[in-house]
Structures are given as structure tokens and as C-alpha cells.
């Protein structure tokens, strides 16, 4: 292939669904720091002090019982970053109003409650768009399919920008936006520095695409959760009792989440972190009997098979949520660079073609038109739906007011 052919291929891959890719890049970049955005927006999202040991689960449960006696716990989560408040999902049912949901935020160090909120948050809005455009399974396929365009962009960039390794440490000379070489020079320079980051996004995006179909066609690739031999007929144990049993089962585990079952044959799932490298909390699981707190199964991240390990490694690598704030900010900077690349590529394509095709629709073509429709649809649907949550099945947790 000639250099001109590679350039056309590079331009097509970057422009064909460039508007959609721009939305996905921008929302993904903001999603990396979405919890920090919430932290700045209101004090309820902030931890009061740095946690030095396990969360005082009994204190937390007592505080919840005093403030929300009519509610049940569905699940709870403690963020990795010490400065962020933990969250508890609470559900209340009544004959007149049906099911009512709310988030309650707490300080992981003391168990003190810091505030409450509803399902719709900045983080939920950004992630719903970024992950699947709020369009369900179809949206997930569309978004993850962009990884194939990233592959074309990555490979073709080597042929478009010759001897790129010599120019990575040389800032482009064109400083004026009006300069003819401003956009091409900065596009190439940014691309050199973002190449490794884009490669990582391609690899994780390709995994999400693959995983979607593994799940769709029920391909056995991840350890299955155990099922209870007999359906439970009583409410599950309290949060305190379950957490004590989980900690005894794995004393070294930093417990960060608990999910009460919604089925009478499903176990309680407790997750957290140990010293396993680059895995999400869900890689380490403790399955407990809801009524007896007996350990039904232990899953350790370090013992997962390769495909399962990749499944639990993808999220931390994709969003940078595997270390402190510094890594997240680094991801944010590279994400901005990636977003600039996509936006700059779209703008350069317009500058090159506006003389021959000044009409917007002719410039967009069918791929650009489809991309634009998807972007508008995603923004509208997400704006309408991201704050809505339907409670299908109630958790089998006890009512907080009945706990003693």
C-alpha cells in the first residue's frame, strides 16, 4: 500500500464515525474523574477522614437503622480512594407508593452518614453514555465496535507519520490556530504521546466486545456463583453479622462491597481487595448463606484462570481506577489528548473538503449522519432515563428498624 492509501484509510477510520467516537472519548475521559467531580459538587460525596482499618460496619448499620428504619439494604460500596464517601442502596416498599429507592452516603472511617441522593448522578450519566449510549445491548455493540476503528487508526498512523519517534520531544512550531500547519502538527505530536494510551483503549474495548458475546451466548468463561440447595424462608442476617463472617473467612481482605440476594436461592456476595495485581474488587468474592452466614465459596483473584483474570482486569485498566488520584489524573490528561485527536481530525477533514463539498450533509456522508443520529439519541435518552431506576425484585435483607 502506498502512503496515500494509508492516509485515506487513516482519514476514513477517524472520520467515518468520528462524531460518535468524540462523544465516547469525551464521556469516558470525564467518567474517569466523575466521582471527583461529584466530590467537588457536594459534601455528601466526601469522606470525613482517611480510613486506617476495616469499615465499622456495626456503627454504620446502627446509624442507618436510626435514620431509615423502614428501609432495607440492597447493596453497599466503599470506593478505593480514601477521600470518597461510601454509598448504600436502600429500598422501601409501601402499599400506596410502591418501591422507593435512595442512595445514602457514609464516611468509611467512622460509619457516620454524610447525606442522601437518588439514582441519577454525574457518574451514572457519563458511564451510561460511555458504556452503551443508554441503548442497551445494541448500544454496547456499537460502542465496543469502535475498537476496530481504533486498530485501523493505530496501524495506519505509523505509515502516515514517518519517523514519528524523532519528533515526539519536539513541540510543533506553529503556535497560531490560523496557521495552515497548526492542526496537522499538533495532531501528529499528540498522537505520538497518546499512542500507548489508545492501544490500551483498543485492547480493553476489544475485550468488552468479546465479553459481550461470551455472555450473550452463555460461553462458560468465569467461575459461577453457588446456588442454595434449599430456598430460604427467613430474612437474611444483618449487615454486621454477614461482614463479621466474611472477615473471618478472609482476614487479609479489605472488604469494600456487599450485595444482598434478590432470589431465595442466591447467596450474599461480599467483595474486596487483597494484594492481587490490577483486578477490580469483584475478583475476590466471598459467597455466604444469607441466613446462617456459612461460607459457600471463596473466590480469590490470584487464582483465577487467564480469561477470568482478564475480565476482572479490564475495568481498572480502562478507567485507571487501580491506584491513587495521580493515576486517574494521568488517564484524564491522556483522555483529553485522545479527545483532541478525534476533534482535530474531524476539523481537518472539514477544512480539506469544504471547498469541494460545502454542504454539511454531503460532507458528513451516511456514516457521519448515522453517527450524528446516534449521538443525539444517546444524549436525549440518557437525559431522560439516567435518573430512573425500577426495582424488579426486593432484596432479602431485613428491615433496618427490626435489627437489634
N, C-alpha and C positions, 0 to 999 in steps of 0.2 A: 504494500500500500504506500502511496505517495504521501508526503507531508500535507498536501492539500486535502487528500481524502481523510486523513486523520483529523484535520482541523474541522472538516464538515461533520464528521462523526462526533467529535467533541462538542461542537456547537449544537447539534441536534439533541444529544443526550442532556445537555444543560438547559436547553430551551423548551423541548417538547412538552414537558410537564413542569417547567421551571416555576410557574406561579404556585402550583401545589407544593413543590419542594421548598419554596420560600416560606410558605406557611408552616410546614412541618419543621423546618430548621429553626424558625423563629420561636415557635411554641416549645420546641424541645430545648432550646437554649434557655428560655425563661423558666421552663419546668425544672431545670437543674437547680435553680435558686428559688423555686416557688415557695418553699417553706420559709426561706429567709425573707422573701417579700411579705409573707404573712406575719413574720416576726416583727417587721418594721411597721406593719399596718395596725396592730393592736396588741396590748399587753397580755391578753389571754393566751397568745401563742408562745409566750416566753416562759422558760423555766426560771424559778426564783434563785436557784443556786446550782452549783455543779454536783452531780451525783457521785459519791465515792464508793458506794456499795450497792447491794440489791435495792430495788424499789420497795418501800414499806407498804406491802400490799394490804395488810390489815388496816393500817391507818387510812389508806385510800378508800378501801371498801366501807369503812365506818363513815367517812366524810360523804361518800356517795349515798349511803343509806339515810343519813340525816337530811341531805338536800333533795334527794329524789327517791323517796320511799316507795312510790308507786311504779317505779321503773324496773326493768330487767337489763342486765348487761348482755350485749350481743358479742362484742369483742373489744379488745384494747390494744394499744400500740405505744411503744416507747421509742422515739427516734434515736438514731445513732449519735447525733450531735447533742452535746450536753445542754446547750443553750435553748433548745426547743422543748416546748411543753409536750407531754404525752396526751393521748386522746382516748376516750372511752365512748363506744357507741351504745347508747341507751334506747330502749324501746318500751313504750307504754301502750296498753290496749284498753279500750273502753267501749261499752255498747253504743254510745252515742257518736263518738268521734273516730272510732276505728283505731288504727295503729298510729302512734306518734313517735317520730324519731328525732334524736338530737345528739350532737357531739358534746361531750363535757371534757374540758382540758384540765390537766393537773401538772403539778410540779413533781417530776420523777424522784427528786431527792427527799422531799418531805411528805408527799402524798396530798398536799394542800390543793384545793380546787382553784383554778385561775379564771374560769369563765365557761361559757357555753356557746354553741352555734349550731347552724343547720348543715345539711349535706353539701350545699353549694359553697365552695371555697375557690380561691385563686388557683390553688394546686389542682383541684378537680377539673376546673375549666381548661387549664393548659394541657393536662395529661389526657383528657378525653379527646381533645382535638389531635394532639400529637400521636397518640397511640392508634386511634381508629376513626378519626374525624366525626365521632359520635354517630357513626353509621353502622355499628355492629360488625358482624363478620365480614361484610363486603368492604367496609372501610379499613379493616385490619389488613385485608389482602392488598388493597390499593396502596396503603402506606408502606407496607413491607416490600412491595414490588419495586418501590423506588430504589431499593438497594441494588437492583440490576443496572439501573441508570448510573448509580454511583460507581459501579465497577467499570463501565464504559468510560466515564469521565476520568477515573484514576489512570487507567491504562493509556488512554489517548493523550493524556496530559504530558506523558514522557516524550511523545513524538511531536507534540505541539510546541513545547518549551524545551528546546535543545540546550544541553549543558546547564540545566537548572541548578546543579549543585554549586556552580561557581557564583551564582547571583543571590543566594539566599541571605547572605550577610551584607548585601549592598542595597541600601534603601533606594527606591526609584527616584530619579532626578526630577520628574515632573511633579511640581507641587500645586499647580493650579488645576482646578477641576475643568476649566475651559480648555486646557491643553489637550491636543489630539492624542497624546500618548498616556494621559493620566490614568484612564480606566484600564487599558491593557497592561500597563506596567504594574499597577497596584494589584490587579487581578492575578498576574503571574507570581508576584512576590508573596502575596497572601496564600496562594495555592501551594507554594513550596513549603511554607511553615505549617499549613493545615493538612498536608498530605497524609501524615500518620494518623491524625485525628479522623479524617474522612475514611481512611482504611478501617479504623476501628468501628465507625458507624456502619460501614458496609458489612463487616463481618457479623456484628450483633444484629443488624437489620436482616441479614440473610438467615440468621438463626431464628429470629422471630417468624419469618416467613415459613421456614421449615417446621418449626414447632406448631404453628397454627394447623398445618395439615396433619402432623402427627396426632394432635388432639382431635381433629375433625374425624379422622379415620380410625381413631382409638388404637393407635400403634403403641404397644407397651414399651415405654422408654423411661419411666420414672417409677420409683417404689410406690406401691399402692398403700393407701391408708387402711388400717384394720377395721373390720366391722364387728359390732357386738353380736354375740351369739343369740342373745335374747333382748327384745326391745325393753327399754327402761320404762318403768311405770311411775317413777318419782322424779321430782325436780333434781337437777344436778346439784352438786355441792357448791359451797360458796367460793368466791374468788380466792380467799385466803387459804382455805383447805387445799384447793387444787394447786395453788402456787407452792405451798409447802411440800406437797407430794412431788411436784416436778423438780424442785430444787434438790430434794433428797435423791432423786433418781440421777440427776446430773449436777453435782455441786459446783463444778467448774463453769457451768453455762451461765452467761449473762442473759437472763430471761427478759425478752422485750415485747412479747405478744402472747395473747391467749384468745382463742376462738371457742365460744360455746357452740355445741351442735344444734342444728335445726331439724335433725332427724332423730327418731328414737332409737336408731341403731348405729348412730355415728358417735365417735369419741370426741372428747375435748382435745384440742390441739394447742400445744404450747411450743413456742419457737424462740430462738435467741441466737447469740453469737458465742463462739469459742475462739480458738486460735487458727481456725481453718482459713486459708488464704482466699480472698476475693469471692466470697459467696454471700448471698443475701441471708437474712435471718431464717427464712423458711427452709434452708438446707439442713438445719438442726431442728428436729421435731421430737417432741415427747407426746405420745398418744396416751391419754388417760381415760379410764372408765368414768363417766360423768357422776355416778352415784357412789362408787367405792373408792375412787382415786387410784385404783390399781394401774400399774404401768402396763399397757397393752403392747407397746412397741417403742423402741428407741431408734431414731434415725440420726446418724452423725454425718455431717458434711464431708469430713475427711474420708469417709468410707464409701461415698457414692461412686457409682460407675461413671466412666467418662461422659456419656451423653447426659446423664442426670446432673453431673457436676457442671457441665456447660450450661444447662438450663438454669441453674442457680447462680451462675457466674455472669450471665448476660446482662441482667439489670444493673448490678454495680458498675460494670464496665461501660454500659451505655449512658448511664446518668452520672457517673462519677461519685456515687454515694458509697464509697468503700473506705474513706479516710476522713480527714477533718475538713474544715471550711476552705482551707487553701486549695485542696484538690478540686472542690466544687467550683471555686472561683476560676481555677485554671481551665476547667471544662467550659465554664461560661465564656471566657475570653476566646477560646478556640471556637466555640459555638457562634460567637459574634463574627469571627473571621469567616466561618463557613457560610453564615447568612450573607455577609458582604460579598462573598464569591458568587453566590446564586443571584443576588440582586444586581451585582455588577455585570454578570453575564447576560442577564435579561436586558439591562440598559444598553450594553454594547451591541447586542443583537438588534435592538431597535434603531440605534444610530447607524448601523450598517445597512439596514433595509428600508429606512423611512423614505428615502428618495425614490426607490422603485415601488414600494408598497406603503404609501402614506396612510392608507385606511387601516384602522385598528384591527378589524376583523380579518382582513386579508393578512395582516402581519401575524396575528395570533395563530391562524390556521385551525384545523379541527382539534389538534391536541391542546393548543392553548385555550380554545373555547371550552373543551371538556374540563381542563384543569381549573379554569375560572369558575365554572358552574360548581365543581366540587368544593372549591374554597368558599364560595358564598353559601352553599348549602351547609357546609360544616360549621361555619360561623353562626348561621341562623339557628340550626338545630341545637348546637351546643348552648347557645344563649338561652334557648327555651327550656332545655332539658337538664342542664348540668346541676341544677339545684333541686331536682326532683328525685325522690327515692321511694320506690314501692317495696313494702315489706311483705314478702310472699309467705314465709314461714317464721313463726316466732321462735326465738332461742329457748332452749330447755333450761335456762338458768333460773334461779329462784328470784322472787321479787325482793328487791333490796330491803324493803321495810320489814320483811319477815326474817331477816338474818339476825342472829343474836351472837 
